[in-house]
Amino acid sequence: MKHPVDVHVGKRVRHRRWMVGMTQQQLADQVGIKFQQIQKYETGMNRISASRLWDIAAALDAPISFFFEGLSAEDAADQPRSGVPGDILADKEALELVRSYYAIPETQRRRLFELARVLSDVV
């Protein structure tokens, strides 16, 4: 049975990998494992050891704490997840939007941000 913490950390690995534009194969190559193992980590099927998480964090240029951000005591309890959409980056389209947003030059990105803020106030 998947532990909620393993699922959460796996999702964060997937999100960070997407954010940096890396494939499972590329991450696996950098960490020295097979891409199938990355798949298992990302789904929470396999637990990531501390040393492997250290290697993954280095490959993805992220602090270890990144993988635990957003994890609450309720999430960490060995209970079924509620299914409430609490992680917006779980949606592939939202993740692609964020990646595209950060690819825009900073001055234009700020203007786009302000436009989005104004439009969201209208709705």
One Martini backbone bead per residue (centre of mass of N, CA, C, O) as a GRO file, in nm:
protein
  123
    1MET     BB    1   0.097   0.036   0.022
    2LYS     BB    2   0.068   0.361  -0.008
    3HIS     BB    3   0.225   0.635   0.113
    4PRO     BB    4   0.153   0.966   0.136
    5VAL     BB    5   0.448   1.067   0.138
    6ASP     BB    6   0.546   0.919  -0.117
    7VAL     BB    7   0.343   1.053  -0.304
    8HIS     BB    8   0.422   1.345  -0.255
    9VAL     BB    9   0.722   1.326  -0.331
   10GLY     BB   10   0.673   1.216  -0.616
   11LYS     BB   11   0.518   1.462  -0.721
   12ARG     BB   12   0.750   1.664  -0.673
   13VAL     BB   13   0.943   1.535  -0.866
   14ARG     BB   14   0.770   1.567  -1.117
   15HIS     BB   15   0.737   1.875  -1.104
   16ARG     BB   16   1.036   1.949  -1.116
   17ARG     BB   17   1.101   1.806  -1.378
   18TRP     BB   18   0.905   1.976  -1.546
   19MET     BB   19   1.019   2.260  -1.476
   20VAL     BB   20   1.312   2.177  -1.610
   21GLY     BB   21   1.267   1.980  -1.863
   22MET     BB   22   1.271   1.672  -1.776
   23THR     BB   23   1.316   1.351  -1.814
   24GLN     BB   24   1.320   1.044  -1.688
   25GLN     BB   25   1.579   0.957  -1.830
   26GLN     BB   26   1.758   1.196  -1.749
   27LEU     BB   27   1.734   1.154  -1.447
   28ALA     BB   28   1.833   0.865  -1.435
   29ASP     BB   29   2.113   0.921  -1.551
   30GLN     BB   30   2.205   1.121  -1.323
   31VAL     BB   31   2.147   0.899  -1.086
   32GLY     BB   32   2.186   0.584  -1.186
   33ILE     BB   33   1.912   0.478  -1.319
   34LYS     BB   34   1.611   0.372  -1.410
   35PHE     BB   35   1.321   0.500  -1.535
   36GLN     BB   36   1.129   0.305  -1.383
   37GLN     BB   37   1.206   0.412  -1.102
   38ILE     BB   38   1.097   0.694  -1.140
   39GLN     BB   39   0.808   0.609  -1.182
   40LYS     BB   40   0.777   0.481  -0.897
   41TYR     BB   41   0.838   0.736  -0.739
   42GLU     BB   42   0.612   0.927  -0.867
   43THR     BB   43   0.373   0.723  -0.755
   44GLY     BB   44   0.472   0.576  -0.471
   45MET     BB   45   0.558   0.273  -0.495
   46ASN     BB   46   0.841   0.385  -0.422
   47ARG     BB   47   1.071   0.451  -0.197
   48ILE     BB   48   1.280   0.716  -0.108
   49SER     BB   49   1.578   0.754  -0.025
   50ALA     BB   50   1.786   0.977   0.109
   51SER     BB   51   2.019   0.950  -0.100
   52ARG     BB   52   1.837   0.964  -0.352
   53LEU     BB   53   1.708   1.239  -0.291
   54TRP     BB   54   1.972   1.390  -0.301
   55ASP     BB   55   2.032   1.327  -0.601
   56ILE     BB   56   1.770   1.444  -0.717
   57ALA     BB   57   1.803   1.729  -0.609
   58ALA     BB   58   2.064   1.787  -0.763
   59ALA     BB   59   1.953   1.730  -1.053
   60LEU     BB   60   1.703   1.954  -0.993
   61ASP     BB   61   1.788   2.199  -0.828
   62ALA     BB   62   1.692   2.122  -0.517
   63PRO     BB   63   1.576   2.123  -0.222
   64ILE     BB   64   1.468   1.894  -0.005
   65SER     BB   65   1.220   2.060   0.100
   66PHE     BB   66   1.053   2.068  -0.164
   67PHE     BB   67   0.932   1.763  -0.131
   68PHE     BB   68   0.760   1.870   0.147
   69GLU     BB   69   0.590   2.073   0.042
   70GLY     BB   70   0.252   2.075   0.155
   71LEU     BB   71   0.282   1.891   0.404
   72SER     BB   72   0.071   1.752   0.624
   73ALA     BB   73  -0.032   1.577   0.892
   74GLU     BB   74  -0.271   1.450   0.739
   75ASP     BB   75  -0.106   1.347   0.497
   76ALA     BB   76   0.100   1.172   0.676
   77ALA     BB   77  -0.112   1.006   0.743
   78ASP     BB   78  -0.235   0.670   0.730
   79GLN     BB   79  -0.445   0.780   0.492
   80PRO     BB   80  -0.667   0.850   0.284
   81ARG     BB   81  -0.718   1.054   0.043
   82SER     BB   82  -0.956   1.302  -0.034
   83GLY     BB   83  -0.928   1.449  -0.340
   84VAL     BB   84  -0.855   1.729  -0.298
   85PRO     BB   85  -0.751   2.003  -0.481
   86GLY     BB   86  -0.426   2.111  -0.362
   87ASP     BB   87  -0.255   2.060  -0.640
   88ILE     BB   88  -0.216   2.241  -0.917
   89LEU     BB   89   0.045   2.080  -1.044
   90ALA     BB   90  -0.110   1.812  -1.123
   91ASP     BB   91  -0.170   1.969  -1.372
   92LYS     BB   92  -0.035   1.971  -1.677
   93GLU     BB   93  -0.131   2.248  -1.782
   94ALA     BB   94  -0.035   2.415  -1.539
   95LEU     BB   95   0.263   2.339  -1.563
   96GLU     BB   96   0.306   2.452  -1.849
   97LEU     BB   97   0.227   2.740  -1.777
   98VAL     BB   98   0.453   2.793  -1.575
   99ARG     BB   99   0.689   2.737  -1.763
  100SER     BB  100   0.614   2.954  -1.971
  101TYR     BB  101   0.615   3.196  -1.783
  102TYR     BB  102   0.933   3.164  -1.709
  103ALA     BB  103   1.019   3.217  -2.022
  104ILE     BB  104   0.954   3.498  -1.981
  105PRO     BB  105   1.040   3.793  -1.962
  106GLU     BB  106   1.026   3.978  -1.681
  107THR     BB  107   0.871   4.232  -1.781
  108GLN     BB  108   0.645   4.072  -1.924
  109ARG     BB  109   0.564   3.893  -1.687
  110ARG     BB  110   0.459   4.122  -1.506
  111ARG     BB  111   0.235   4.215  -1.699
  112LEU     BB  112   0.087   3.944  -1.709
  113PHE     BB  113   0.027   3.928  -1.410
  114GLU     BB  114  -0.146   4.184  -1.393
  115LEU     BB  115  -0.358   4.089  -1.594
  116ALA     BB  116  -0.447   3.837  -1.438
  117ARG     BB  117  -0.536   3.987  -1.186
  118VAL     BB  118  -0.757   4.159  -1.319
  119LEU     BB  119  -0.922   3.923  -1.445
  120SER     BB  120  -0.980   3.775  -1.171
  121ASP     BB  121  -1.152   4.012  -1.048
  122VAL     BB  122  -1.391   3.991  -1.252
  123VAL     BB  123  -1.485   3.683  -1.187
   0.00000   0.00000   0.00000
